[in-house]
Amino acid sequence: MDWGHSGNGDTVLIADIGGTNCRFELWKIDMTGGRAHQELYHQIFPCKEFPTFPDALAMVASQEVFQANLPRAAAFACAGPVANNKCEMTNLSWVIDGDYLSEAHGIRVAVLNDFEANGYGVTALEPEHLVCLNEVPDDDKGPKVVLGPGTGLGQAQLFWDEIQGGYKVWPSEGSHSSFAPRGWKQRALQVYVEKELGFCEVEHVACGSGLERIYRFLQTDENCNRPHLDMDTCKDAPAITKAALAGTDELAVEAVDMFLAIIGAEAGYMGLRALATGGVYICGGITPKLLEKIRDRRCLVHSFLHQESRFNKLLRTFPLYAVVYERTGLLGTREYAKRLMGQPSYVKAT
């Protein structure tokens, strides 16, 4: 179906596509330049219900609200590597091909990596979506960096593009670089992970499974050093987080503190690499859950500022934020779709 021939000039279609579910949303965009956008439709489908992504897209396109508000542009955030506007899903047999979909439907279609979408999302966050952890002025158009601990550790850099009049997000695989431990206990953690996995990268100790790995590492301490603790307890990341916040498990508290210190250090490294005078943003699914601990400046913020470093004065000039809005990726996908609306209409080949 050629949506572009009769598509509304103020409507965009976006989707967040994971290995289990795909979420579609249809938005009417405020064309005055404000933020009074209106959500017309949203639906979550289990991916297993559809053999291919175009099949899922056809289901959405059959909805009455969609037919009455054909989109002018579309953007899809995918949990997998993206190259040439195409994603072959990591944990799913789907292929999301933006150029094919553009040709098929006559509109601009962009395919983004899911964390790239988070990068665009931070540019559109409202003040209530942010908790300021290092309160210094941000540099207008200054570089920004984003990292997000969740299932993995996503990272991205943002640099201002004068031609586009906005930030361009550059995805990164920096979380797979070598972990740089600080202090004897983190160095012992590195050795522990190397024995388990053969190599210790940042993500191995800075995501959900990384928190579990830190907890198991702490359980390797000699029983005589912690005679009052049950060193055989097995906990997953949510249980460790819950126990740490409640203060009911000494190892969980220590594991979360070490985890946040590692996140803070990595945030600082990213800030230094990009000279992130526009801000360092920590998002991801774990961040809101640990906000109480993140606000405690003894862990993440202390590690970010790294008082012992000769670059402490520079680190203090980087604004640091915890993002507490859990739909930042979808927000960024919508922001990118809005940009596509400003491009010349797609012309289908005949």
N, C-alpha and C positions, 0 to 999 in steps of 0.2 A: 504494500500500500504506500502510495506517495503522500507522506504526511506534509512534506514541504510545500506542496502546491496550495494547500488550504490551511496550513498550520497557523495557529494564532501567533501574533507577533510578541506576545507577552507570557508565553507558557514554556516551561522546560521540564523534561523528564530526567530523573536521576535514579541511580540504584547503587546499593551497597551489596556486593556479591561475595559471600564467604563460602567456605567449603561445605557448610550445612544448610544455610538459609540465604535467600536473596530478598532484599527489601527494596521496593519500588516506591517512589514518590513523584507526584505531579504538582508543580508549583506555578502559580500566577505571579509574575515578577512585577514589583513596583517600578514602573518605567520612569518615574520622576527622579530617580536617583536616591530615594529613601530606602528604608528597610521594612516597609509595610507589605512584605510578601505574603501570599495566601496559599496555604496547603490545600490542594483540591482533592488529593487522593493519596492514600498510603496503604500498602499491603505487604505482608511478609509471606513468602512461599518457601516450603522445603525444596531444596534444589533437586532432591531425588525424585520429585514428582514430574520432572521434565527431562527428556533425553538430551536436549540442547538448550542453550540460552535463547536462541530465537523462538523456541517453543514457549518459554516462560514469557518472553516479550510479547508474543502473540496473545497470550492470555490477558496480559495487562491492556493491550491495545483493543481488546474486545469489550472492555468496560464502557458503559454509557458515558461516564464522566470524561473518559479519555477521548471518545469519539466527538464529544462536544467541545473539547479543548485540545486539539491536536498540537503537539509541541513544535516549537521552532528549532530547538536544539536539545541534545541529550548528552549526559556524561555519566559514566559508570565506573565506580571504584571497585577494584578487584583484589582479592587476596592471592596475589601471585605476581611474578615478574612481567613487566610490560615492555614490549619493544615494537616500534613501528605501529603504534596505536592498536596493538593486539596483545591479548593475554591468554596464555594457555594455563588454566587454573592448576595450582599445585596439587590440591587434594580433591580434584573433581575432573571429570572428563570433558567439561565444557571448554569451548574456545569462544572468547568474546573479541570479535574483529570489528573495530570501529569503522574502518574504511568500507568493509562489506556492508555494514548496517547503514552507513551514509548513502552508499549506492542504492541499497534496497529501498530506503525510505525517503530519500531526497532531503535530508536535513544534516546539519553538522553533528557528528557523534565523536566524543572523545573517550578514550579508555585510560584510566589512571590506576596506578598502584594505590592500594588502600592507605598507605602512610603518606604518599604524595598528597592525597586528598586531605589528610590531617594538616599538612603544611598550609594548604590554601585555606583551611578552616580557621586557623589561628588569626588570619588577617581580618576575619569577620566576627570575631567573638565580641560579646558585650562585656562591659566592666564586671557585671555580676558573675560572669563565667570564669573569672580569674582571681586567684589569691596571690597577692604580691609578696614575694619572699625576700627580695633585695630591692628596696624601694629607692631607685634612682631614676632620673628622667631617661626615657627612651629616645633614641636619635631617629627623627623622622627620615624614613627611607634607609635607615641603617640596616645592615644584615641581621637576620634572625636565624635561630636554630630551633629545631623541634626534636624532642625524643620522647618515646612513649613505652614504658614497660607494661607488657600485657602477656599474651601467649608467647611473644617474642619481644625483641627490643627494636622498635622502629626508630629511624633517624632521618632527618632531612635538613637541608639548608635553604634559606630564602634570600634572594638578592633582588634589589629593586631594578625593574626594567623600564627605562624612560620611554621606550617606544610603546610598550603596552600600557604604561601609566599605572603599573601595579607590580606586585612581587611575582617573581618566577621561582617556582619550587624545584630544587634539584635533589632528587632522591639519593639515598646513600646506603651502602652496605657496611658502614663503619662499625656496626655492632659486632661484626665477625672478625674484627681485628683483635690482636692480643690484649688480654686483660693486663692492666698495669697496677699491681697491688701496692698498697701503702701499709707499711707496718708489718710486724712479724706474723700476725694472725692472718691477714689477707694473703701474705706470701705462702703460708701453710695451706690456706684454702686453694690457692693456685696449684700447688703440688697435688692436693687431693683430687682436684678436677682433672689434672693431667693424667693421673693414674687411672681415673675412671674413663676418660674420653680420648686420651692421647694428646690433647691440646686444650688450652683454656682460653676461650675468646670471651669478650665482654658479655655477650648475650648469655653465655653459660651461667653467669652469676648475677644477671640483671633483668630477669623476667620471672614469670610465675614459676616455671620449673627451676629457675636459678635460686629462688627463695627456698624451695624445697631442698635443693642441693646444699645450700648454706646450712640449713637446719640439720641435715644428715651429717655434714662435716663437723658441726659442733658436738654431735653425739659421739664422735670418735675420741673425745677427750677421755682421759683415764677416769674411771669411776671413783677413784680415791680423791680426785679433785672436786667432784660434785656428788658426794655420797648421798645427799638429800634429794637427788633428782632421778626420775625414771628415764634412763638413757635409751630405752628400747621403743619408745612411743613413735608411731608412724603417723605423720600428719601431711595433708596436702596444703597447697598455698592458702586457700580460704581459711582453713582451720588454724594455720600458723598465724595468719593476720588477726583472726578473731581472738586467739589466745594472747597475742602480743598486746592488743588494744585493751583487753580485760586485765592484763597483768597476771594471768593465771599460770603462765609457763615461762620460766626464766630463760630457757633456750630460745623460745619463740621471740621474746623481747630482744634478745641479743641478735638473733638471726635477722629480724626486721631492721634493727639499728645498722647492722653491717650492710644489709641490702641497700638501704637508703643512702648510706655513706658512699657506696659504689656508684649509685645513680648520680649523686651530687658531684662526685669526682668526674664522671663521664660528661655531665652537663658543663662543667668547667672546661674540660678539654675541648668540647665542641665550640664553646664560646670563644676560646682562644684561637682555634683554627679559623673561624669565620670573622673574628673581631665583632662579635654580635652585640653591637651597640643598640640594635633594634629590639633586643630581648632574647632570652633563653626560655623556652616554653616546655614544661614537662606535662605531657598528657598521658593517654593510655588508660586502660581499664583499672589498673591497680591504684593510680594516683588518688581518685576521690575516696577510695576505701581507706587509704592510709593518711588522709589529710591531717588528722589529729597529730600523728607522729611527724609529718612533714613540717608542720608549723613549729615544732620543737627545733630550734636552730642548732641543737647540739649534734645533729646527724647530717641530714642532707645539705642544709645551708652551710654549716661549718665546713663540710667537705668541699662544697662548691667554691667557697671563698679561699680555702687553702692558705691559712695564715702563714704557714712556713715557707710558702713559695715566693720567689722574688717577683712573681707576676701578680701577687695579691692585690696591689693597687689597681692593676688593670682589670682583674676579675671583679673588683668592687664597682666598676663603671658599667657592668652589664646588668640590665634589669633581669630578674628571675621570677618566673610565674609558674604556679601550679594551675593547670587547667582542670576545672571541675565540671565542665560540660561534656556529657558522655556521647554526644552526637556530632562531635567536631568533624569527623570524616564526611558525614552527609552534608554538613554545612559547607565544607570545602568543595565537595562535588557540585553543589548548587552554585557556588561562586564561580567555578570553572565553566559551568554550563551558561551562566550569565555572560561570560566573556565570549563564548561562541555566538551568542545572539548578535554581537556587534560585528561579526565577520560577514563577508558577502554570502548570499544564499547559495546553498549547495545545488548544483545543476546536475541532474541525473544524466548519465550517458544514454544515448539513443541507439 
